Amino acid sequence: MLKLKHSAFLAAALASSTAFAQGAWTKLEDNVQVPAIGATVDQVEDLDVHNASGTKIGEVDDVLGTDASTPSALVVEFEQGGAYPKEEIVVPLDQFTWENNRLTLNVDAEGVSAMEIWND
């Protein structure tokens, strides 16, 4: 009985920490500037995401911030059938390079698998 209560407590604690982590993010409005890319949220959403070799691996679904005006991460929806996770993943902005109008993710599939899953 005690073991069951302990397991239920752990499950509840894990669920609440996941909800808190995701609750800490704010989806940004379309007109907010994303300085790292030099564009607005509206312009960044739906951008293709490429890996270091130039292959398209997904696209930006949302731009998230720690508050309503500070872009901090992109939610990437990865292509089906690749090595990357099938879920939408929260990727910190500092993991991308914006060069020659191309958004490149500087993390491999294994690194992305350790990142936060976005459940919108």
VEXMAR-924974 format. One record per atom (N, C-alpha, C): x, y, z; residue number from 1; atom name; residue in one letter. Coordinates in steps of 0.001 Angstrom, whole numbers, plus 500000, padded with zeros to 6 digits. Each point is the difference from the previous one (the first is absolute). Layout:
X,Y,Z,NUM,CA,a
...
END
This chain:
500827,498807,500000,1,N,m
499173,501193,500000,1,CA,m
500867,501251,500000,1,C,m
501035,499994,500849,2,N,l
500896,501155,500076,2,CA,l
500731,500192,498672,2,C,l
500404,498893,499384,3,N,k
500689,500075,498716,3,CA,k
499087,500608,498936,3,C,k
498730,499648,500012,4,N,l
499031,500544,499051,4,CA,l
499835,501499,500211,4,C,l
499905,500442,501259,5,N,k
499881,501434,500288,5,CA,k
501245,500741,499533,5,C,k
501175,499392,500239,6,N,h
501259,500612,499584,6,CA,h
500040,500145,498473,6,C,h
499574,498963,499287,7,N,s
499974,500046,498536,7,CA,s
499030,501060,499502,7,C,s
498839,500091,500636,8,N,a
499012,501012,499604,8,CA,a
500543,501401,500246,8,C,a
500706,500179,501118,9,N,f
500592,501303,500300,9,CA,f
501042,500369,498950,9,C,f
500866,499047,499655,10,N,l
501028,500267,498986,10,CA,l
499376,500332,498656,10,C,l
498971,499277,499608,11,N,a
499328,500273,498727,11,CA,a
499398,501397,499999,11,C,a
499369,500384,501097,12,N,a
499407,501341,500094,12,CA,a
501079,501074,499970,12,C,a
501107,499754,500675,13,N,a
501092,500981,500018,13,CA,a
500598,500177,498614,13,C,a
500207,498897,499296,14,N,l
500540,500095,498645,14,CA,l
499040,500720,499072,14,C,l
498732,499703,500085,15,N,a
499003,500659,499151,15,CA,a
499957,501491,500277,15,C,a
500066,500389,501256,16,N,s
499924,501425,500316,16,CA,s
501265,500727,499583,16,C,s
501173,499352,500080,17,N,s
501224,500683,499568,17,CA,s
500009,500182,498495,17,C,s
499468,499038,499250,18,N,t
499899,500153,498555,18,CA,t
499050,501131,499662,18,C,t
498874,500051,500662,19,N,a
499038,501074,499746,19,CA,a
500598,501346,500358,19,C,a
500765,500053,501091,20,N,f
500611,501264,500382,20,CA,f
501016,500433,498958,20,C,f
500838,499060,499554,21,N,a
501031,500358,499024,21,CA,a
499356,500554,498743,21,C,a
498973,499335,499503,22,N,q
499343,500488,498803,22,CA,q
499236,501281,500294,22,C,q
499443,500126,501190,23,N,g
499265,501207,500360,23,CA,g
500895,501217,500107,23,C,g
501310,499791,500135,24,N,a
500939,501111,500107,24,CA,a
500195,500702,498663,24,C,a
499632,499373,498912,25,N,w
500136,500594,498673,25,CA,w
498784,500840,499639,25,C,w
500238,501053,499232,26,N,t
498934,500840,499466,26,CA,t
500092,499969,498483,26,C,t
498884,499691,499331,27,N,k
499973,500092,498538,27,CA,k
499976,501482,499638,27,C,k
500901,500409,499129,28,N,l
500128,501410,499672,28,CA,l
499055,500417,498879,28,C,l
499569,501250,500071,29,N,e
499116,500574,498983,29,CA,e
500762,500184,498687,29,C,e
499254,500033,498903,30,N,d
500586,500074,498660,30,CA,d
500898,501209,499765,30,C,d
499744,501121,500680,31,N,n
500757,501225,499721,31,CA,n
501280,500143,500829,31,C,n
500284,499067,500897,32,N,v
501210,500067,500829,32,CA,v
501223,499712,499121,32,C,v
501050,500790,500191,33,N,q
501248,499816,499253,33,CA,q
500819,498840,500571,33,C,q
500612,499231,499114,34,N,v
500930,498934,500372,34,CA,v
501377,500462,499518,34,C,v
500741,500735,500847,35,N,p
501265,500610,499573,35,CA,p
501021,499006,499435,35,C,p
500050,498790,500522,36,N,a
500977,499014,499528,36,CA,a
499815,499671,498520,36,C,a
498774,500226,499492,37,N,i
499698,499693,498603,37,CA,i
499720,501272,499206,37,C,i
499748,501092,500696,38,N,g
499724,501260,499321,38,CA,g
498643,500012,499330,38,C,g
499016,499414,500673,39,N,a
498656,499899,499433,39,CA,a
498980,499978,501132,39,C,a
498725,500130,499637,40,N,t
498929,499903,500989,40,CA,t
499636,498531,500223,40,C,t
499275,499752,501069,41,N,v
499509,498648,500283,41,CA,v
499223,499468,498798,41,C,v
499143,500832,499420,42,N,d
499206,499584,498844,42,CA,d
500891,499541,498843,42,C,d
501127,500675,499796,43,N,q
500917,499637,498918,43,CA,q
500816,498748,500331,43,C,q
500231,499763,501281,44,N,v
500803,498850,500420,44,CA,v
499177,498711,499977,44,C,v
498727,500094,500407,45,N,e
499156,498803,500000,45,CA,e
499881,499463,498577,45,C,e
500126,498709,499863,46,N,d
499964,499265,498738,46,CA,d
501312,500039,499225,46,C,d
501056,500621,500561,47,N,l
501308,499908,499346,47,CA,l
500459,498546,500005,47,C,l
500644,499593,498918,48,N,d
500606,498674,499957,48,CA,d
501210,499970,500924,48,C,d
500212,498850,500633,49,N,v
501163,499782,500860,49,CA,v
500870,498949,499317,49,C,v
501307,500295,499902,50,N,h
500950,499104,499340,50,CA,h
501028,499491,500999,50,C,h
500589,498850,499681,51,N,n
501119,499518,500810,51,CA,n
501296,500571,499432,51,C,n
501127,499660,500601,52,N,a
501288,500568,499596,52,CA,a
500370,499669,498557,52,C,a
499490,498895,499465,53,N,s
500316,499640,498614,53,CA,s
499040,500636,498999,53,C,s
499031,500774,500500,54,N,g
499095,500723,499106,54,CA,g
498691,499301,499691,54,C,g
499769,498840,500576,55,N,t
498760,499258,499777,55,CA,t
498883,500578,500854,55,C,t
498822,500174,499394,56,N,k
498846,500469,500773,56,CA,k
499590,498897,500968,56,C,k
499891,500376,501289,57,N,i
499640,499011,501023,57,CA,i
498694,500349,500707,57,C,i
499460,501190,499731,58,N,g
498752,500397,500641,58,CA,g
499673,501443,499710,58,C,g
499050,500530,500790,59,N,e
499650,501416,499866,59,CA,e
499594,500570,501348,59,C,e
500091,501319,500093,60,N,v
499654,500700,501237,60,CA,v
498486,500058,500117,60,C,v
499489,499562,501142,61,N,d
498565,500026,500249,61,CA,d
499609,501197,500863,61,C,d
500794,500305,501023,62,N,d
499713,501111,500914,62,CA,d
501305,500632,500459,62,C,d
499885,501246,500476,63,N,v
501115,500681,500654,63,CA,v
499588,500210,501451,63,C,v
500859,499580,500931,64,N,l
499705,500083,501429,64,CA,l
500965,500952,500681,64,C,l
499529,500557,501108,65,N,g
500855,500869,500791,65,CA,g
499781,499777,501474,65,C,g
500898,500547,500787,66,N,t
499855,499947,501447,66,CA,t
499015,501063,500469,66,C,t
499721,500965,499126,67,N,d
498932,500982,500209,67,CA,d
499485,500395,498616,67,C,d
499041,500912,499943,68,N,a
499310,500317,498747,68,CA,a
500852,500734,498972,68,C,a
501192,500456,500378,69,N,s
500810,500763,499045,69,CA,s
501436,499498,499857,69,C,s
500306,498833,500555,70,N,t
501371,499487,499964,70,CA,t
500051,498624,499340,70,C,t
500241,499933,498691,71,N,p
500111,498699,499337,71,CA,p
501167,499206,500570,71,C,p
499736,498755,500359,72,N,s
501030,499166,500616,72,CA,s
500137,498630,499355,72,C,s
498946,499541,499320,73,N,a
500022,498653,499427,73,CA,a
499047,499913,498817,73,C,a
500262,499019,499154,74,N,l
499110,499696,498885,74,CA,l
499437,498602,500205,74,C,l
498732,499831,499685,75,N,v
499405,498664,499993,75,CA,v
500161,499470,498582,75,C,v
500716,498890,499869,76,N,v
500263,499418,498688,76,CA,v
499183,498730,499843,76,C,v
499286,499939,498886,77,N,e
499292,498776,499620,77,CA,e
500894,499286,498994,77,C,e
500529,498843,500398,78,N,f
500959,499291,499167,78,CA,f
499300,499157,498946,78,C,f
500685,499802,498871,79,N,e
499491,499200,498887,79,CA,e
499796,498555,500448,79,C,e
498990,499373,499465,80,N,q
499756,498587,500280,80,CA,q
501020,499160,499237,80,C,q
500411,498905,500599,81,N,g
500889,499070,499319,81,CA,g
501481,500272,500194,81,C,g
500357,501097,500655,82,N,g
501411,500297,500241,82,CA,g
500447,499484,501353,82,C,g
501228,500321,500352,83,N,a
500573,499550,501271,83,CA,a
499531,500843,501177,83,C,a
499435,501166,499711,84,N,y
499575,500914,501068,84,CA,y
498677,499537,500604,84,C,y
499692,500431,501230,85,N,p
498745,499594,500655,85,CA,p
498774,500403,499176,85,C,p
498939,499246,500152,86,N,k
498758,500288,499266,86,CA,k
499163,501069,500686,86,C,k
500351,500340,501240,87,N,e
499255,501009,500760,87,CA,e
500482,501401,499632,87,C,e
499202,500997,500416,88,N,e
500442,501384,499907,88,CA,e
500946,500234,501176,88,C,e
501157,500576,499731,89,N,i
501050,500151,501003,89,CA,i
500319,501479,500207,89,C,i
500182,500389,501269,90,N,v
500410,501361,500353,90,CA,v
501524,500055,499899,90,C,v
500488,500833,499069,91,N,v
501439,500116,499772,91,CA,v
500436,501432,500317,91,C,v
500940,500174,500928,92,N,p
500472,501351,500321,92,CA,p
500541,500712,498757,92,C,p
499738,501297,499914,93,N,l
500443,500785,498841,93,CA,l
501504,499928,499775,93,C,l
500776,499862,501068,94,N,d
501457,499982,499826,94,CA,d
500510,498715,499346,94,C,d
499109,499069,499696,95,N,q
500373,498766,499315,95,CA,q
499843,500103,498484,95,C,q
499619,501193,499518,96,N,f
499791,500230,498569,96,CA,f
501003,501004,499457,96,C,f
500236,499897,498702,97,N,t
500755,501003,499261,97,CA,t
499095,500510,498886,97,C,t
499948,501328,499833,98,N,w
499247,500612,498903,98,CA,w
501025,500625,499062,98,C,w
500158,499400,498836,99,N,e
501001,500472,499051,99,CA,e
499511,499747,498584,99,C,e
500148,501005,499135,100,N,n
499555,499888,498601,100,CA,n
498538,499571,499902,100,C,n
499163,500607,500838,101,N,n
498560,499705,500022,101,CA,n
499694,498525,500238,101,C,n
500839,499346,500789,102,N,r
499791,498590,500321,102,CA,r
500157,499813,501501,102,C,r
499027,499304,500598,103,N,l
500028,499693,501427,103,CA,l
500588,498601,500181,103,C,l
501144,499949,500661,104,N,t
500704,498730,500192,104,CA,t
500028,499641,501476,104,C,t
499615,498768,500297,105,N,l
500051,499479,501363,105,CA,l
501377,499395,500227,105,C,l
500672,500439,501051,106,N,n
501366,499558,500277,106,CA,n
500060,498872,501024,106,C,n
498948,499206,500076,107,N,v
499917,498871,500935,107,CA,v
499583,498772,499199,107,C,v
500614,498864,500291,108,N,d
499622,498779,499292,108,CA,d
498732,499387,500605,108,C,d
499521,498935,499371,109,N,a
498747,499364,500419,109,CA,a
500060,499518,501448,109,C,a
501130,499486,500418,110,N,e
500140,499520,501380,110,CA,e
499860,501153,500990,110,C,e
500618,501131,499698,111,N,g
499890,501174,500863,111,CA,g
498583,500528,500068,111,C,g
499314,499995,498868,112,N,v
498613,500471,499954,112,CA,v
499102,499086,500823,112,C,v
500275,498709,499984,113,N,s
499181,499038,500751,113,CA,s
499996,500280,501496,113,C,s
501024,500681,500498,114,N,a
500083,500316,501429,114,CA,a
499290,501309,500347,114,C,a
499484,500706,498986,115,N,m
499354,501293,500238,115,CA,m
498522,499831,500342,115,C,m
499409,501076,500463,116,N,e
498607,500013,500456,116,CA,e
499013,499779,498848,116,C,e
499028,499132,500231,117,N,i
498911,499783,499041,117,CA,i
498947,501073,500237,117,C,i
499497,500594,498927,118,N,w
498971,501036,500088,118,CA,w
498642,499360,499752,118,C,w
499107,500139,500959,119,N,n
498628,499497,499867,119,CA,n
499064,501184,500011,119,C,n
499754,500542,498838,120,N,d
499164,501192,499884,120,CA,d
498534,499635,500056,120,C,d
END
